[in-house]
Amino acid sequence: MPPESLNPHAVMQRRAEDSARLVARGIGLNLLLAVLKFAGGILGHTYALIADGAESLLDVFSSILVWAGFRVAARPPDANHPYGHGKAEPLAALAVALVIFAAAGWIALHAVHEIITPHRGPHWFTLPLLAAIVVTKIWFSRRMAAAGAAAGSTALDVEALHHWSDAITSGAAFVGIALAIAGGKGWEVADDWAALFACVVIAFNGVRMFNQALGDVMDTAAPDQFEDEVRTLALAVPGVAALDKVRVRKSGLSHLVDIQVRVDGDLTVRAGHDIAHAVKDALLASSPHAISDVSVHIEPMK
C-alpha cells in the first residue's frame, strides 16, 4: 500500500476529518449565537432577531447533517462501496439546502404575522449585538469557504454560503431595527419587514446550494480546465500516442477519471498494460487530493 502522502483515499479521509472538525466549530458558534439572538430578541422586543436566532438553531441541525456526512465520507472503500463513501458529502449538502428552504418559509410566515399584529418597537441595544454577529459570521464564512476550496468540498461551500446567508439575515435585521428606532411610533414593523426580506435572500441562496449539491449527486462533469489538465498529464506519459474519451466526475472530496488511451497497435499486451498503469500512476500522483481512482482503457492507433 502506498504511503499516506500518495494514497488518495488516505488523503481524502484526512480532509474529511479536518472538514468535520471545522463544521463542529461552526456548530458551537451557532449555538452561542442562537442564545445571544434569542436573548436580544426577547429583551429587545424584536422579532427579526428572534427569527435570526431560530435560523441559527436550524443552522445547528443542518451543520450536524454536514458533520455526519463528512464522518461517513471519511470511511475507506469497502466491498459494498468500492469507490469509497464520498457521495455522503454532497448528499448532506443537499439535505442542508432543503432545511434552508424550510427555514425561509417558517421565518416568512411568522414575519407576516408580526407585521399584521401590533407590537412594541425594538430596543437600541440590539444594534451593537447584531453588528458583532454580522462581523463574526462574515469571518467564519470566509474561513469555511477557503477550507472548502482547498478540500474541493461542496458541503463546506454550502456551509460557507449558509453562514454568509446568516450574516445577510442579521444585517437585514440591523437595518430594520435601526429604521424602527429612528422612525419611532408607526415604524415598529420595520424589523419584521427586514426579516421578510431576509427570507428572500435565504431562499435564493438555498437554490444555489441545492443546484450545486444536486450537480455532485448527479455526477455533473468536472470543469473543462480540470479535464484539460488530465489530458495534458496523460499525453505526457511515454507511449501514449493520443487520447479518445476523457470523463471526469466528482465523487465527494475527490474525482473519478475514465480515460481512453491510444497506443502503437503493434505493442504487446504487457507493454500496453504498463502504459495504462503509468497513466493511472501519473494522474493519481499529480494531484492525490483531487483524483481518487482512474480507469484506463487502451485502444490501438488506427
C-alpha positions as CSV (number, residue, x, y, z in Angstrom):
1,M,0.0,0.0,0.0
2,P,1.4,3.4,-0.9
3,P,2.3,5.9,1.9
4,E,-0.4,8.1,3.1
5,S,1.1,11.1,1.3
6,L,0.5,9.3,-2.0
7,N,-2.6,7.3,-1.1
8,P,-5.6,9.2,-2.5
9,H,-8.1,7.5,-0.2
10,A,-6.0,8.3,2.9
11,V,-5.7,12.0,1.8
12,M,-9.5,12.2,1.2
13,Q,-10.1,10.6,4.7
14,R,-7.8,13.2,6.3
15,R,-9.5,16.0,4.5
16,A,-13.0,14.7,5.5
17,E,-11.9,14.5,9.2
18,D,-10.4,18.1,9.1
19,S,-13.6,19.4,7.5
20,A,-15.7,17.6,10.1
21,R,-13.7,19.4,12.8
22,L,-14.3,22.8,11.2
23,V,-18.0,22.1,10.9
24,A,-18.1,21.1,14.6
25,R,-16.6,24.5,15.4
26,G,-19.4,26.1,13.4
27,I,-22.0,24.2,15.4
28,G,-20.6,25.6,18.6
29,L,-20.6,29.1,17.1
30,N,-24.2,28.8,16.0
31,L,-25.3,27.5,19.4
32,L,-23.7,30.5,21.1
33,L,-25.2,33.0,18.6
34,A,-28.6,31.4,18.9
35,V,-28.6,32.0,22.6
36,L,-27.5,35.6,22.2
37,K,-30.1,36.3,19.4
38,F,-33.0,34.8,21.4
39,A,-32.0,36.8,24.5
40,G,-31.6,40.0,22.5
41,G,-34.8,39.5,20.6
42,I,-36.9,38.8,23.7
43,L,-35.4,41.5,25.8
44,G,-35.2,44.0,22.9
45,H,-38.7,43.3,21.6
46,T,-37.6,42.5,18.0
47,Y,-39.0,39.5,16.0
48,A,-36.2,39.9,13.4
49,L,-33.6,38.9,16.0
50,I,-35.8,36.1,17.3
51,A,-36.2,34.8,13.7
52,D,-32.4,35.1,13.3
53,G,-32.0,33.0,16.4
54,A,-34.4,30.4,15.1
55,E,-32.3,30.2,11.9
56,S,-29.2,29.7,13.9
57,L,-30.8,26.7,15.6
58,L,-31.7,25.3,12.2
59,D,-28.1,26.0,11.2
60,V,-27.0,23.8,14.1
61,F,-29.3,21.0,12.8
62,S,-28.1,21.4,9.2
63,S,-24.4,21.5,10.3
64,I,-24.9,18.3,12.2
65,L,-26.0,16.7,9.0
66,V,-22.9,18.0,7.2
67,W,-20.7,16.8,10.1
68,A,-22.3,13.4,9.8
69,G,-21.8,13.4,6.1
70,F,-18.1,14.1,6.5
71,R,-17.8,11.3,9.1
72,V,-19.3,8.8,6.6
73,A,-17.2,10.2,3.7
74,A,-14.1,9.6,5.7
75,R,-14.7,5.9,5.8
76,P,-12.3,3.9,3.5
77,P,-13.7,1.9,0.5
78,D,-15.2,-1.5,1.3
79,A,-16.8,-4.4,-0.5
80,N,-20.1,-2.6,-0.8
81,H,-18.6,0.8,-1.7
82,P,-15.5,0.1,-3.8
83,Y,-15.2,3.8,-4.7
84,G,-15.5,4.9,-1.1
85,H,-18.2,6.8,0.7
86,G,-17.6,10.3,-0.8
87,K,-21.2,10.7,-2.0
88,A,-22.2,11.2,1.6
89,E,-20.8,14.7,1.5
90,P,-22.9,16.1,-1.4
91,L,-26.0,14.2,0.0
92,A,-25.5,16.0,3.3
93,A,-25.2,19.3,1.4
94,L,-28.5,18.5,-0.4
95,A,-30.2,17.9,2.9
96,V,-28.9,21.3,4.2
97,A,-30.4,23.1,1.2
98,L,-33.8,21.5,1.9
99,V,-33.5,22.6,5.6
100,I,-32.8,26.2,4.4
101,F,-36.0,26.2,2.3
102,A,-38.0,25.2,5.3
103,A,-36.3,27.8,7.4
104,A,-37.1,30.6,4.9
105,G,-40.8,29.5,4.8
106,W,-41.1,29.4,8.6
107,I,-39.5,32.8,9.1
108,A,-41.6,34.4,6.4
109,L,-44.8,33.0,7.9
110,H,-44.0,34.4,11.3
111,A,-42.7,37.7,9.9
112,V,-46.1,38.3,8.1
113,H,-47.9,37.5,11.4
114,E,-45.8,40.1,13.2
115,I,-46.4,42.7,10.5
116,I,-50.1,42.5,10.9
117,T,-50.0,42.3,14.7
118,P,-49.4,45.5,16.7
119,H,-46.4,45.3,19.0
120,R,-43.7,47.3,20.8
121,G,-40.7,48.7,18.9
122,P,-37.2,47.2,19.3
123,H,-34.6,48.4,21.8
124,W,-31.4,50.2,20.7
125,F,-29.0,47.7,22.5
126,T,-29.8,45.1,19.8
127,L,-27.9,47.1,17.2
128,P,-24.3,46.5,18.6
129,L,-25.2,42.9,19.2
130,L,-26.2,42.4,15.6
131,A,-23.2,44.3,14.4
132,A,-20.9,41.9,16.3
133,I,-22.9,38.9,14.9
134,V,-22.5,40.1,11.3
135,V,-18.8,40.5,11.6
136,T,-18.4,37.1,13.2
137,K,-20.5,35.4,10.6
138,I,-18.6,37.0,7.7
139,W,-15.3,36.0,9.2
140,F,-16.3,32.4,9.7
141,S,-18.0,32.2,6.3
142,R,-14.7,33.3,4.6
143,R,-12.7,30.8,6.6
144,M,-15.1,27.9,5.7
145,A,-15.1,29.0,2.0
146,A,-11.3,28.9,1.9
147,A,-11.4,25.4,3.5
148,G,-14.0,24.3,1.0
149,A,-11.9,25.5,-1.9
150,A,-8.8,23.7,-0.6
151,A,-10.6,20.4,0.0
152,G,-12.8,20.6,-3.1
153,S,-15.8,20.2,-0.8
154,T,-19.4,21.0,-1.9
155,A,-20.6,20.6,1.6
156,L,-18.2,23.1,3.0
157,D,-19.1,25.5,0.2
158,V,-22.7,25.1,1.1
159,E,-21.9,25.7,4.8
160,A,-19.9,28.8,3.9
161,L,-22.9,30.1,1.9
162,H,-25.1,29.3,4.9
163,H,-23.0,31.3,7.2
164,W,-23.0,34.1,4.7
165,S,-26.8,34.0,4.5
166,D,-26.9,34.2,8.3
167,A,-24.7,37.3,8.1
168,I,-27.1,38.8,5.5
169,T,-30.1,38.0,7.7
170,S,-28.5,39.6,10.7
171,G,-27.5,42.6,8.5
172,A,-31.1,43.0,7.3
173,A,-32.3,42.8,10.9
174,F,-29.8,45.5,11.8
175,V,-31.2,47.8,9.1
176,G,-34.8,47.1,10.0
177,I,-34.2,47.7,13.8
178,A,-32.3,50.9,13.0
179,L,-35.2,52.2,10.9
180,A,-37.7,51.2,13.6
181,I,-35.7,53.0,16.3
182,A,-35.1,56.1,14.2
183,G,-38.7,56.3,12.9
184,G,-40.3,55.9,16.3
185,K,-44.0,55.3,16.6
186,G,-45.5,53.7,13.4
187,W,-42.2,52.2,12.4
188,E,-42.3,49.2,14.8
189,V,-42.8,46.7,11.9
190,A,-39.6,47.8,10.1
191,D,-37.6,45.0,11.6
192,D,-40.4,42.5,10.6
193,W,-40.2,43.6,7.0
194,A,-36.4,43.2,7.3
195,A,-37.0,39.6,8.4
196,L,-39.3,39.0,5.4
197,F,-36.7,40.4,3.1
198,A,-34.0,38.2,4.6
199,C,-36.2,35.2,3.7
200,V,-35.9,36.0,0.1
201,V,-32.1,36.1,0.4
202,I,-32.1,32.8,2.3
203,A,-34.3,31.1,-0.3
204,F,-32.1,32.5,-3.2
205,N,-29.0,31.1,-1.6
206,G,-30.9,27.8,-0.9
207,V,-31.5,27.4,-4.6
208,R,-27.7,27.9,-5.3
209,M,-26.8,25.4,-2.6
210,F,-29.4,22.9,-3.9
211,N,-28.2,23.1,-7.5
212,Q,-24.5,22.8,-6.5
213,A,-25.2,19.7,-4.3
214,L,-27.5,18.1,-6.9
215,G,-24.9,18.5,-9.6
216,D,-22.4,16.4,-7.5
217,V,-25.0,13.8,-6.7
218,M,-25.9,13.6,-10.4
219,D,-22.3,13.2,-11.5
220,T,-22.0,16.5,-13.3
221,A,-18.9,16.7,-15.4
222,A,-15.8,18.4,-13.9
223,P,-14.9,21.9,-15.3
224,D,-13.2,21.9,-18.7
225,Q,-10.0,23.2,-17.1
226,F,-9.7,20.2,-14.9
227,E,-10.3,17.8,-17.8
228,D,-7.6,19.7,-19.8
229,E,-5.1,19.2,-17.0
230,V,-6.0,15.4,-17.0
231,R,-5.4,15.3,-20.8
232,T,-2.1,17.1,-20.5
233,L,-0.8,14.7,-17.8
234,A,-1.9,11.6,-19.7
235,L,-0.4,12.7,-23.0
236,A,3.0,13.4,-21.2
237,V,3.3,9.7,-20.4
238,P,5.8,7.9,-22.7
239,G,4.0,5.6,-25.1
240,V,0.7,7.5,-25.2
241,A,0.1,8.5,-28.8
242,A,-3.4,10.1,-28.4
243,L,-6.5,10.2,-26.3
244,D,-10.1,9.5,-27.1
245,K,-12.7,9.9,-24.4
246,V,-11.8,11.6,-21.1
247,R,-14.6,11.7,-18.5
248,V,-14.1,13.2,-15.1
249,R,-16.8,13.3,-12.4
250,K,-16.7,14.5,-8.8
251,S,-17.3,12.0,-6.0
252,G,-17.3,13.7,-2.6
253,L,-14.0,15.2,-1.9
254,S,-12.2,13.7,-4.9
255,H,-12.7,12.9,-8.6
256,L,-13.0,9.7,-10.6
257,V,-11.5,9.5,-14.1
258,D,-12.3,7.3,-17.1
259,I,-9.9,7.7,-20.0
260,Q,-9.3,6.0,-23.3
261,V,-5.6,6.0,-24.4
262,R,-4.4,5.2,-27.9
263,V,-1.0,3.4,-28.2
264,D,1.0,1.7,-31.0
265,G,-1.1,-1.3,-32.2
266,D,2.0,-3.5,-32.5
267,L,2.8,-3.3,-28.8
268,T,2.4,-6.5,-26.7
269,V,-0.4,-6.8,-24.2
270,R,2.1,-6.4,-21.4
271,A,3.6,-3.2,-22.9
272,G,0.1,-1.7,-23.3
273,H,-0.7,-2.7,-19.7
274,D,2.4,-0.9,-18.5
275,I,1.5,2.2,-20.3
276,A,-2.0,2.1,-18.8
277,H,-0.6,1.7,-15.4
278,A,1.8,4.6,-16.0
279,V,-1.1,6.8,-17.0
280,K,-3.0,5.9,-13.8
281,D,0.0,6.4,-11.6
282,A,0.7,9.8,-13.2
283,L,-2.8,11.1,-12.6
284,L,-3.0,9.8,-9.0
285,A,0.4,11.1,-8.1
286,S,-0.1,14.5,-9.7
287,S,-3.0,15.5,-7.5
288,P,-3.8,12.9,-4.8
289,H,-6.3,15.3,-3.1
290,A,-8.4,15.6,-6.3
291,I,-8.3,12.2,-8.0
292,S,-9.0,9.0,-6.1
293,D,-9.3,6.5,-8.9
294,V,-8.6,6.2,-12.6
295,S,-9.9,3.7,-15.1
296,V,-7.7,3.4,-18.3
297,H,-8.8,1.7,-21.5
298,I,-6.2,1.0,-24.1
299,E,-7.0,1.4,-27.9
300,P,-4.7,0.7,-30.8
301,M,-3.8,3.5,-33.2
302,K,-5.7,3.2,-36.5
